[in-house]
Amino acid sequence: MNKRILVISSLLALGFLGANAHAMDVHATFNELDKDSNGTLSEAEAGEDAVLHENFSQIDTNQDGQLSLDEFKKFIQ
């Protein structure tokens, strides 16, 4: 699992991060994975994280072959 996602989830669960800090970290994680900076994650980009890769088709709710920031946020939460 991506260490940043694991850290974000753990800190949020423990109450150490407020909603604003969580949102910024989710954006930073998404941007880090978005290698071509097009605002979406392809399956190849999502492949950098085993959990995203394994769940790609379920996370991609509109089935367009890309993960939007909104789809990513819903999965993280």
PyMOL Python script that loads the backbone (N, CA, C, O; Angstrom):
from pymol import cmd

cmd.read_pdbstr("""\
ATOM      1  N   MET A   1       0.857  -1.176   0.000  1.00  0.00           N
ATOM      2  CA  MET A   1       0.000   0.000   0.000  1.00  0.00           C
ATOM      3  C   MET A   1       0.901   1.235   0.000  1.00  0.00           C
ATOM      4  O   MET A   1       1.967   1.247   0.615  1.00  0.00           O
ATOM      5  N   ASN A   2       0.459   2.245  -0.685  1.00  0.00           N
ATOM      6  CA  ASN A   2       1.199   3.493  -0.702  1.00  0.00           C
ATOM      7  C   ASN A   2       1.350   4.000   0.719  1.00  0.00           C
ATOM      8  O   ASN A   2       0.370   4.131   1.452  1.00  0.00           O
ATOM      9  N   LYS A   3       2.581   4.282   1.099  1.00  0.00           N
ATOM     10  CA  LYS A   3       2.842   4.709   2.475  1.00  0.00           C
ATOM     11  C   LYS A   3       2.101   5.981   2.822  1.00  0.00           C
ATOM     12  O   LYS A   3       1.626   6.127   3.948  1.00  0.00           O
ATOM     13  N   ARG A   4       1.991   6.906   1.881  1.00  0.00           N
ATOM     14  CA  ARG A   4       1.299   8.164   2.161  1.00  0.00           C
ATOM     15  C   ARG A   4      -0.172   7.909   2.459  1.00  0.00           C
ATOM     16  O   ARG A   4      -0.729   8.509   3.378  1.00  0.00           O
ATOM     17  N   ILE A   5      -0.807   7.025   1.692  1.00  0.00           N
ATOM     18  CA  ILE A   5      -2.218   6.705   1.929  1.00  0.00           C
ATOM     19  C   ILE A   5      -2.376   6.050   3.288  1.00  0.00           C
ATOM     20  O   ILE A   5      -3.301   6.373   4.033  1.00  0.00           O
ATOM     21  N   LEU A   6      -1.476   5.129   3.616  1.00  0.00           N
ATOM     22  CA  LEU A   6      -1.529   4.466   4.909  1.00  0.00           C
ATOM     23  C   LEU A   6      -1.364   5.468   6.042  1.00  0.00           C
ATOM     24  O   LEU A   6      -2.077   5.399   7.042  1.00  0.00           O
ATOM     25  N   VAL A   7      -0.438   6.389   5.892  1.00  0.00           N
ATOM     26  CA  VAL A   7      -0.206   7.403   6.925  1.00  0.00           C
ATOM     27  C   VAL A   7      -1.418   8.318   7.060  1.00  0.00           C
ATOM     28  O   VAL A   7      -1.861   8.595   8.175  1.00  0.00           O
ATOM     29  N   ILE A   8      -1.956   8.787   5.947  1.00  0.00           N
ATOM     30  CA  ILE A   8      -3.133   9.666   5.976  1.00  0.00           C
ATOM     31  C   ILE A   8      -4.287   8.969   6.681  1.00  0.00           C
ATOM     32  O   ILE A   8      -4.915   9.547   7.568  1.00  0.00           O
ATOM     33  N   SER A   9      -4.567   7.735   6.292  1.00  0.00           N
ATOM     34  CA  SER A   9      -5.677   7.002   6.880  1.00  0.00           C
ATOM     35  C   SER A   9      -5.477   6.777   8.369  1.00  0.00           C
ATOM     36  O   SER A   9      -6.414   6.925   9.153  1.00  0.00           O
ATOM     37  N   SER A  10      -4.265   6.423   8.760  1.00  0.00           N
ATOM     38  CA  SER A  10      -3.974   6.172  10.173  1.00  0.00           C
ATOM     39  C   SER A  10      -4.113   7.432  11.007  1.00  0.00           C
ATOM     40  O   SER A  10      -4.727   7.412  12.074  1.00  0.00           O
ATOM     41  N   LEU A  11      -3.543   8.531  10.523  1.00  0.00           N
ATOM     42  CA  LEU A  11      -3.612   9.773  11.286  1.00  0.00           C
ATOM     43  C   LEU A  11      -5.034  10.300  11.376  1.00  0.00           C
ATOM     44  O   LEU A  11      -5.440  10.822  12.415  1.00  0.00           O
ATOM     45  N   LEU A  12      -5.787  10.169  10.306  1.00  0.00           N
ATOM     46  CA  LEU A  12      -7.177  10.612  10.338  1.00  0.00           C
ATOM     47  C   LEU A  12      -7.978   9.769  11.330  1.00  0.00           C
ATOM     48  O   LEU A  12      -8.770  10.301  12.108  1.00  0.00           O
ATOM     49  N   ALA A  13      -7.769   8.470  11.298  1.00  0.00           N
ATOM     50  CA  ALA A  13      -8.491   7.580  12.207  1.00  0.00           C
ATOM     51  C   ALA A  13      -8.159   7.891  13.664  1.00  0.00           C
ATOM     52  O   ALA A  13      -9.016   7.774  14.540  1.00  0.00           O
ATOM     53  N   LEU A  14      -6.935   8.279  13.915  1.00  0.00           N
ATOM     54  CA  LEU A  14      -6.524   8.594  15.281  1.00  0.00           C
ATOM     55  C   LEU A  14      -6.893  10.015  15.691  1.00  0.00           C
ATOM     56  O   LEU A  14      -6.715  10.391  16.849  1.00  0.00           O
ATOM     57  N   GLY A  15      -7.399  10.796  14.765  1.00  0.00           N
ATOM     58  CA  GLY A  15      -7.824  12.152  15.080  1.00  0.00           C
ATOM     59  C   GLY A  15      -6.714  13.180  15.064  1.00  0.00           C
ATOM     60  O   GLY A  15      -6.904  14.302  15.535  1.00  0.00           O
ATOM     61  N   PHE A  16      -5.551  12.817  14.526  1.00  0.00           N
ATOM     62  CA  PHE A  16      -4.433  13.752  14.499  1.00  0.00           C
ATOM     63  C   PHE A  16      -4.490  14.725  13.330  1.00  0.00           C
ATOM     64  O   PHE A  16      -3.822  15.759  13.350  1.00  0.00           O
ATOM     65  N   LEU A  17      -5.267  14.408  12.332  1.00  0.00           N
ATOM     66  CA  LEU A  17      -5.406  15.295  11.178  1.00  0.00           C
ATOM     67  C   LEU A  17      -6.833  15.812  11.128  1.00  0.00           C
ATOM     68  O   LEU A  17      -7.787  15.048  11.277  1.00  0.00           O
ATOM     69  N   GLY A  18      -6.972  17.099  10.918  1.00  0.00           N
ATOM     70  CA  GLY A  18      -8.288  17.666  10.691  1.00  0.00           C
ATOM     71  C   GLY A  18      -8.688  17.444   9.246  1.00  0.00           C
ATOM     72  O   GLY A  18      -7.894  16.949   8.447  1.00  0.00           O
ATOM     73  N   ALA A  19      -9.904  17.803   8.912  1.00  0.00           N
ATOM     74  CA  ALA A  19     -10.408  17.607   7.549  1.00  0.00           C
ATOM     75  C   ALA A  19      -9.580  18.363   6.524  1.00  0.00           C
ATOM     76  O   ALA A  19      -9.340  17.837   5.437  1.00  0.00           O
ATOM     77  N   ASN A  20      -9.133  19.577   6.829  1.00  0.00           N
ATOM     78  CA  ASN A  20      -8.354  20.359   5.870  1.00  0.00           C
ATOM     79  C   ASN A  20      -7.004  19.730   5.582  1.00  0.00           C
ATOM     80  O   ASN A  20      -6.574  19.680   4.430  1.00  0.00           O
ATOM     81  N   ALA A  21      -6.327  19.247   6.629  1.00  0.00           N
ATOM     82  CA  ALA A  21      -5.033  18.596   6.432  1.00  0.00           C
ATOM     83  C   ALA A  21      -5.203  17.316   5.634  1.00  0.00           C
ATOM     84  O   ALA A  21      -4.377  17.002   4.777  1.00  0.00           O
ATOM     85  N   HIS A  22      -6.259  16.582   5.906  1.00  0.00           N
ATOM     86  CA  HIS A  22      -6.532  15.351   5.163  1.00  0.00           C
ATOM     87  C   HIS A  22      -6.761  15.665   3.694  1.00  0.00           C
ATOM     88  O   HIS A  22      -6.227  14.974   2.825  1.00  0.00           O
ATOM     89  N   ALA A  23      -7.542  16.690   3.404  1.00  0.00           N
ATOM     90  CA  ALA A  23      -7.829  17.063   2.018  1.00  0.00           C
ATOM     91  C   ALA A  23      -6.551  17.438   1.282  1.00  0.00           C
ATOM     92  O   ALA A  23      -6.363  17.050   0.129  1.00  0.00           O
ATOM     93  N   MET A  24      -5.671  18.190   1.938  1.00  0.00           N
ATOM     94  CA  MET A  24      -4.415  18.578   1.296  1.00  0.00           C
ATOM     95  C   MET A  24      -3.548  17.360   1.022  1.00  0.00           C
ATOM     96  O   MET A  24      -2.935  17.275  -0.043  1.00  0.00           O
ATOM     97  N   ASP A  25      -3.480  16.409   1.961  1.00  0.00           N
ATOM     98  CA  ASP A  25      -2.679  15.217   1.759  1.00  0.00           C
ATOM     99  C   ASP A  25      -3.260  14.320   0.675  1.00  0.00           C
ATOM    100  O   ASP A  25      -2.509  13.705  -0.082  1.00  0.00           O
ATOM    101  N   VAL A  26      -4.572  14.236   0.589  1.00  0.00           N
ATOM    102  CA  VAL A  26      -5.206  13.452  -0.470  1.00  0.00           C
ATOM    103  C   VAL A  26      -4.862  14.064  -1.823  1.00  0.00           C
ATOM    104  O   VAL A  26      -4.530  13.341  -2.762  1.00  0.00           O
ATOM    105  N   HIS A  27      -4.936  15.384  -1.931  1.00  0.00           N
ATOM    106  CA  HIS A  27      -4.564  16.064  -3.173  1.00  0.00           C
ATOM    107  C   HIS A  27      -3.099  15.817  -3.508  1.00  0.00           C
ATOM    108  O   HIS A  27      -2.762  15.533  -4.657  1.00  0.00           O
ATOM    109  N   ALA A  28      -2.235  15.924  -2.518  1.00  0.00           N
ATOM    110  CA  ALA A  28      -0.798  15.720  -2.742  1.00  0.00           C
ATOM    111  C   ALA A  28      -0.524  14.292  -3.202  1.00  0.00           C
ATOM    112  O   ALA A  28       0.283  14.072  -4.105  1.00  0.00           O
ATOM    113  N   THR A  29      -1.187  13.331  -2.590  1.00  0.00           N
ATOM    114  CA  THR A  29      -1.007  11.933  -2.982  1.00  0.00           C
ATOM    115  C   THR A  29      -1.493  11.712  -4.405  1.00  0.00           C
ATOM    116  O   THR A  29      -0.815  11.066  -5.205  1.00  0.00           O
ATOM    117  N   PHE A  30      -2.668  12.248  -4.723  1.00  0.00           N
ATOM    118  CA  PHE A  30      -3.208  12.123  -6.078  1.00  0.00           C
ATOM    119  C   PHE A  30      -2.247  12.734  -7.091  1.00  0.00           C
ATOM    120  O   PHE A  30      -1.942  12.120  -8.114  1.00  0.00           O
ATOM    121  N   ASN A  31      -1.773  13.940  -6.806  1.00  0.00           N
ATOM    122  CA  ASN A  31      -0.854  14.625  -7.722  1.00  0.00           C
ATOM    123  C   ASN A  31       0.462  13.879  -7.879  1.00  0.00           C
ATOM    124  O   ASN A  31       1.058  13.886  -8.956  1.00  0.00           O
ATOM    125  N   GLU A  32       0.913  13.243  -6.821  1.00  0.00           N
ATOM    126  CA  GLU A  32       2.140  12.455  -6.878  1.00  0.00           C
ATOM    127  C   GLU A  32       1.970  11.246  -7.804  1.00  0.00           C
ATOM    128  O   GLU A  32       2.889  10.892  -8.542  1.00  0.00           O
ATOM    129  N   LEU A  33       0.811  10.624  -7.763  1.00  0.00           N
ATOM    130  CA  LEU A  33       0.532   9.474  -8.621  1.00  0.00           C
ATOM    131  C   LEU A  33       0.245   9.884 -10.065  1.00  0.00           C
ATOM    132  O   LEU A  33       0.491   9.105 -10.986  1.00  0.00           O
ATOM    133  N   ASP A  34      -0.266  11.082 -10.270  1.00  0.00           N
ATOM    134  CA  ASP A  34      -0.646  11.584 -11.601  1.00  0.00           C
ATOM    135  C   ASP A  34       0.615  12.034 -12.347  1.00  0.00           C
ATOM    136  O   ASP A  34       0.894  13.228 -12.455  1.00  0.00           O
ATOM    137  N   LYS A  35       1.356  11.073 -12.850  1.00  0.00           N
ATOM    138  CA  LYS A  35       2.663  11.332 -13.469  1.00  0.00           C
ATOM    139  C   LYS A  35       2.599  12.268 -14.675  1.00  0.00           C
ATOM    140  O   LYS A  35       3.525  13.048 -14.897  1.00  0.00           O
ATOM    141  N   ASP A  36       1.522  12.202 -15.457  1.00  0.00           N
ATOM    142  CA  ASP A  36       1.426  13.062 -16.638  1.00  0.00           C
ATOM    143  C   ASP A  36       0.663  14.363 -16.359  1.00  0.00           C
ATOM    144  O   ASP A  36       0.435  15.159 -17.270  1.00  0.00           O
ATOM    145  N   SER A  37       0.277  14.571 -15.118  1.00  0.00           N
ATOM    146  CA  SER A  37      -0.386  15.806 -14.667  1.00  0.00           C
ATOM    147  C   SER A  37      -1.617  16.178 -15.484  1.00  0.00           C
ATOM    148  O   SER A  37      -1.865  17.355 -15.747  1.00  0.00           O
ATOM    149  N   ASN A  38      -2.388  15.165 -15.884  1.00  0.00           N
ATOM    150  CA  ASN A  38      -3.593  15.463 -16.670  1.00  0.00           C
ATOM    151  C   ASN A  38      -4.860  15.512 -15.817  1.00  0.00           C
ATOM    152  O   ASN A  38      -5.958  15.690 -16.344  1.00  0.00           O
ATOM    153  N   GLY A  39      -4.708  15.354 -14.496  1.00  0.00           N
ATOM    154  CA  GLY A  39      -5.852  15.459 -13.605  1.00  0.00           C
ATOM    155  C   GLY A  39      -6.610  14.175 -13.380  1.00  0.00           C
ATOM    156  O   GLY A  39      -7.620  14.164 -12.676  1.00  0.00           O
ATOM    157  N   THR A  40      -6.138  13.083 -13.971  1.00  0.00           N
ATOM    158  CA  THR A  40      -6.734  11.772 -13.758  1.00  0.00           C
ATOM    159  C   THR A  40      -5.618  10.742 -13.594  1.00  0.00           C
ATOM    160  O   THR A  40      -4.471  10.976 -13.972  1.00  0.00           O
ATOM    161  N   LEU A  41      -5.982   9.608 -13.025  1.00  0.00           N
ATOM    162  CA  LEU A  41      -5.034   8.508 -12.896  1.00  0.00           C
ATOM    163  C   LEU A  41      -5.419   7.406 -13.865  1.00  0.00           C
ATOM    164  O   LEU A  41      -6.532   6.882 -13.818  1.00  0.00           O
ATOM    165  N   SER A  42      -4.499   7.062 -14.735  1.00  0.00           N
ATOM    166  CA  SER A  42      -4.719   5.924 -15.625  1.00  0.00           C
ATOM    167  C   SER A  42      -4.500   4.647 -14.826  1.00  0.00           C
ATOM    168  O   SER A  42      -4.024   4.690 -13.692  1.00  0.00           O
ATOM    169  N   GLU A  43      -4.843   3.527 -15.413  1.00  0.00           N
ATOM    170  CA  GLU A  43      -4.617   2.263 -14.722  1.00  0.00           C
ATOM    171  C   GLU A  43      -3.121   2.043 -14.496  1.00  0.00           C
ATOM    172  O   GLU A  43      -2.724   1.486 -13.473  1.00  0.00           O
ATOM    173  N   ALA A  44      -2.303   2.471 -15.433  1.00  0.00           N
ATOM    174  CA  ALA A  44      -0.850   2.343 -15.272  1.00  0.00           C
ATOM    175  C   ALA A  44      -0.353   3.198 -14.106  1.00  0.00           C
ATOM    176  O   ALA A  44       0.469   2.744 -13.310  1.00  0.00           O
ATOM    177  N   GLU A  45      -0.849   4.434 -14.005  1.00  0.00           N
ATOM    178  CA  GLU A  45      -0.451   5.299 -12.890  1.00  0.00           C
ATOM    179  C   GLU A  45      -0.936   4.730 -11.563  1.00  0.00           C
ATOM    180  O   GLU A  45      -0.209   4.750 -10.569  1.00  0.00           O
ATOM    181  N   ALA A  46      -2.161   4.224 -11.549  1.00  0.00           N
ATOM    182  CA  ALA A  46      -2.707   3.615 -10.331  1.00  0.00           C
ATOM    183  C   ALA A  46      -1.935   2.358  -9.962  1.00  0.00           C
ATOM    184  O   ALA A  46      -1.935   1.939  -8.805  1.00  0.00           O
ATOM    185  N   GLY A  47      -1.277   1.760 -10.948  1.00  0.00           N
ATOM    186  CA  GLY A  47      -0.482   0.564 -10.712  1.00  0.00           C
ATOM    187  C   GLY A  47       0.704   0.800  -9.792  1.00  0.00           C
ATOM    188  O   GLY A  47       1.314  -0.152  -9.304  1.00  0.00           O
ATOM    189  N   GLU A  48       1.035   2.072  -9.550  1.00  0.00           N
ATOM    190  CA  GLU A  48       2.108   2.405  -8.610  1.00  0.00           C
ATOM    191  C   GLU A  48       1.717   2.037  -7.178  1.00  0.00           C
ATOM    192  O   GLU A  48       2.580   1.903  -6.311  1.00  0.00           O
ATOM    193  N   ASP A  49       0.436   1.877  -6.938  1.00  0.00           N
ATOM    194  CA  ASP A  49      -0.072   1.513  -5.614  1.00  0.00           C
ATOM    195  C   ASP A  49      -0.860   0.223  -5.757  1.00  0.00           C
ATOM    196  O   ASP A  49      -1.839   0.172  -6.502  1.00  0.00           O
ATOM    197  N   ALA A  50      -0.442  -0.820  -5.048  1.00  0.00           N
ATOM    198  CA  ALA A  50      -1.067  -2.133  -5.193  1.00  0.00           C
ATOM    199  C   ALA A  50      -2.560  -2.116  -4.879  1.00  0.00           C
ATOM    200  O   ALA A  50      -3.344  -2.778  -5.560  1.00  0.00           O
ATOM    201  N   VAL A  51      -2.956  -1.372  -3.861  1.00  0.00           N
ATOM    202  CA  VAL A  51      -4.369  -1.331  -3.475  1.00  0.00           C
ATOM    203  C   VAL A  51      -5.203  -0.643  -4.553  1.00  0.00           C
ATOM    204  O   VAL A  51      -6.280  -1.123  -4.908  1.00  0.00           O
ATOM    205  N   LEU A  52      -4.709   0.477  -5.071  1.00  0.00           N
ATOM    206  CA  LEU A  52      -5.425   1.159  -6.162  1.00  0.00           C
ATOM    207  C   LEU A  52      -5.530   0.247  -7.376  1.00  0.00           C
ATOM    208  O   LEU A  52      -6.588   0.141  -7.997  1.00  0.00           O
ATOM    209  N   HIS A  53      -4.438  -0.403  -7.702  1.00  0.00           N
ATOM    210  CA  HIS A  53      -4.418  -1.270  -8.877  1.00  0.00           C
ATOM    211  C   HIS A  53      -5.417  -2.417  -8.739  1.00  0.00           C
ATOM    212  O   HIS A  53      -6.165  -2.710  -9.672  1.00  0.00           O
ATOM    213  N   GLU A  54      -5.428  -3.064  -7.570  1.00  0.00           N
ATOM    214  CA  GLU A  54      -6.325  -4.194  -7.345  1.00  0.00           C
ATOM    215  C   GLU A  54      -7.795  -3.786  -7.369  1.00  0.00           C
ATOM    216  O   GLU A  54      -8.653  -4.592  -7.728  1.00  0.00           O
ATOM    217  N   ASN A  55      -8.091  -2.553  -6.992  1.00  0.00           N
ATOM    218  CA  ASN A  55      -9.482  -2.091  -6.888  1.00  0.00           C
ATOM    219  C   ASN A  55      -9.867  -1.105  -7.977  1.00  0.00           C
ATOM    220  O   ASN A  55     -10.911  -0.460  -7.885  1.00  0.00           O
ATOM    221  N   PHE A  56      -9.044  -0.979  -8.999  1.00  0.00           N
ATOM    222  CA  PHE A  56      -9.229   0.060 -10.015  1.00  0.00           C
ATOM    223  C   PHE A  56     -10.642   0.051 -10.598  1.00  0.00           C
ATOM    224  O   PHE A  56     -11.275   1.104 -10.676  1.00  0.00           O
ATOM    225  N   SER A  57     -11.141  -1.096 -11.001  1.00  0.00           N
ATOM    226  CA  SER A  57     -12.447  -1.126 -11.676  1.00  0.00           C
ATOM    227  C   SER A  57     -13.590  -0.727 -10.746  1.00  0.00           C
ATOM    228  O   SER A  57     -14.585  -0.163 -11.199  1.00  0.00           O
ATOM    229  N   GLN A  58     -13.457  -1.016  -9.446  1.00  0.00           N
ATOM    230  CA  GLN A  58     -14.501  -0.600  -8.507  1.00  0.00           C
ATOM    231  C   GLN A  58     -14.388   0.891  -8.184  1.00  0.00           C
ATOM    232  O   GLN A  58     -15.404   1.557  -7.987  1.00  0.00           O
ATOM    233  N   ILE A  59     -13.178   1.413  -8.128  1.00  0.00           N
ATOM    234  CA  ILE A  59     -12.966   2.834  -7.831  1.00  0.00           C
ATOM    235  C   ILE A  59     -13.430   3.688  -9.004  1.00  0.00           C
ATOM    236  O   ILE A  59     -13.978   4.772  -8.808  1.00  0.00           O
ATOM    237  N   ASP A  60     -13.212   3.203 -10.222  1.00  0.00           N
ATOM    238  CA  ASP A  60     -13.588   3.910 -11.453  1.00  0.00           C
ATOM    239  C   ASP A  60     -15.096   3.776 -11.666  1.00  0.00           C
ATOM    240  O   ASP A  60     -15.551   3.006 -12.512  1.00  0.00           O
ATOM    241  N   THR A  61     -15.855   4.535 -10.889  1.00  0.00           N
ATOM    242  CA  THR A  61     -17.310   4.365 -10.862  1.00  0.00           C
ATOM    243  C   THR A  61     -17.992   4.680 -12.188  1.00  0.00           C
ATOM    244  O   THR A  61     -19.037   4.101 -12.484  1.00  0.00           O
ATOM    245  N   ASN A  62     -17.433   5.578 -12.994  1.00  0.00           N
ATOM    246  CA  ASN A  62     -18.052   5.882 -14.288  1.00  0.00           C
ATOM    247  C   ASN A  62     -17.470   5.032 -15.424  1.00  0.00           C
ATOM    248  O   ASN A  62     -17.835   5.192 -16.588  1.00  0.00           O
ATOM    249  N   GLN A  63     -16.553   4.122 -15.056  1.00  0.00           N
ATOM    250  CA  GLN A  63     -15.979   3.162 -15.997  1.00  0.00           C
ATOM    251  C   GLN A  63     -15.386   3.807 -17.258  1.00  0.00           C
ATOM    252  O   GLN A  63     -15.552   3.298 -18.366  1.00  0.00           O
ATOM    253  N   ASP A  64     -14.683   4.949 -17.062  1.00  0.00           N
ATOM    254  CA  ASP A  64     -14.052   5.604 -18.203  1.00  0.00           C
ATOM    255  C   ASP A  64     -12.570   5.249 -18.343  1.00  0.00           C
ATOM    256  O   ASP A  64     -11.879   5.783 -19.210  1.00  0.00           O
ATOM    257  N   GLY A  65     -12.090   4.354 -17.493  1.00  0.00           N
ATOM    258  CA  GLY A  65     -10.698   3.932 -17.576  1.00  0.00           C
ATOM    259  C   GLY A  65      -9.724   4.879 -16.892  1.00  0.00           C
ATOM    260  O   GLY A  65      -8.510   4.704 -16.990  1.00  0.00           O
ATOM    261  N   GLN A  66     -10.253   5.879 -16.200  1.00  0.00           N
ATOM    262  CA  GLN A  66      -9.439   6.870 -15.495  1.00  0.00           C
ATOM    263  C   GLN A  66     -10.037   7.088 -14.108  1.00  0.00           C
ATOM    264  O   GLN A  66     -11.251   7.002 -13.926  1.00  0.00           O
ATOM    265  N   LEU A  67      -9.176   7.370 -13.136  1.00  0.00           N
ATOM    266  CA  LEU A  67      -9.662   7.737 -11.813  1.00  0.00           C
ATOM    267  C   LEU A  67      -9.589   9.246 -11.669  1.00  0.00           C
ATOM    268  O   LEU A  67      -8.517   9.842 -11.775  1.00  0.00           O
ATOM    269  N   SER A  68     -10.729   9.853 -11.429  1.00  0.00           N
ATOM    270  CA  SER A  68     -10.770  11.290 -11.182  1.00  0.00           C
ATOM    271  C   SER A  68     -10.383  11.534  -9.728  1.00  0.00           C
ATOM    272  O   SER A  68     -10.324  10.604  -8.924  1.00  0.00           O
ATOM    273  N   LEU A  69     -10.122  12.789  -9.405  1.00  0.00           N
ATOM    274  CA  LEU A  69      -9.825  13.144  -8.027  1.00  0.00           C
ATOM    275  C   LEU A  69     -11.006  12.792  -7.129  1.00  0.00           C
ATOM    276  O   LEU A  69     -10.808  12.300  -6.019  1.00  0.00           O
ATOM    277  N   ASP A  70     -12.228  13.036  -7.592  1.00  0.00           N
ATOM    278  CA  ASP A  70     -13.416  12.702  -6.791  1.00  0.00           C
ATOM    279  C   ASP A  70     -13.518  11.206  -6.526  1.00  0.00           C
ATOM    280  O   ASP A  70     -13.821  10.796  -5.406  1.00  0.00           O
ATOM    281  N   GLU A  71     -13.269  10.387  -7.544  1.00  0.00           N
ATOM    282  CA  GLU A  71     -13.311   8.939  -7.353  1.00  0.00           C
ATOM    283  C   GLU A  71     -12.218   8.505  -6.364  1.00  0.00           C
ATOM    284  O   GLU A  71     -12.442   7.647  -5.511  1.00  0.00           O
ATOM    285  N   PHE A  72     -11.051   9.106  -6.495  1.00  0.00           N
ATOM    286  CA  PHE A  72      -9.938   8.806  -5.597  1.00  0.00           C
ATOM    287  C   PHE A  72     -10.286   9.191  -4.161  1.00  0.00           C
ATOM    288  O   PHE A  72     -10.044   8.421  -3.231  1.00  0.00           O
ATOM    289  N   LYS A  73     -10.853  10.383  -3.984  1.00  0.00           N
ATOM    290  CA  LYS A  73     -11.241  10.844  -2.644  1.00  0.00           C
ATOM    291  C   LYS A  73     -12.257   9.894  -2.015  1.00  0.00           C
ATOM    292  O   LYS A  73     -12.133   9.548  -0.840  1.00  0.00           O
ATOM    293  N   LYS A  74     -13.255   9.472  -2.780  1.00  0.00           N
ATOM    294  CA  LYS A  74     -14.263   8.567  -2.251  1.00  0.00           C
ATOM    295  C   LYS A  74     -13.650   7.248  -1.811  1.00  0.00           C
ATOM    296  O   LYS A  74     -14.070   6.666  -0.811  1.00  0.00           O
ATOM    297  N   PHE A  75     -12.669   6.783  -2.549  1.00  0.00           N
ATOM    298  CA  PHE A  75     -11.995   5.536  -2.200  1.00  0.00           C
ATOM    299  C   PHE A  75     -11.162   5.708  -0.927  1.00  0.00           C
ATOM    300  O   PHE A  75     -11.151   4.820  -0.075  1.00  0.00           O
ATOM    301  N   ILE A  76     -10.475   6.824  -0.793  1.00  0.00           N
ATOM    302  CA  ILE A  76      -9.631   7.077   0.383  1.00  0.00           C
ATOM    303  C   ILE A  76     -10.482   7.203   1.632  1.00  0.00           C
ATOM    304  O   ILE A  76     -10.090   6.727   2.697  1.00  0.00           O
ATOM    305  N   GLN A  77     -11.634   7.833   1.522  1.00  0.00           N
ATOM    306  CA  GLN A  77     -12.481   8.050   2.686  1.00  0.00           C
ATOM    307  C   GLN A  77     -13.165   6.779   2.997  1.00  0.00           C
ATOM    308  O   GLN A  77     -13.942   6.712   3.949  1.00  0.00           O
TER     309      GLN A  77
END
""", "prot")
cmd.dss("prot")
cmd.show_as("cartoon", "prot")
cmd.util.cbc("prot")
cmd.orient("prot")
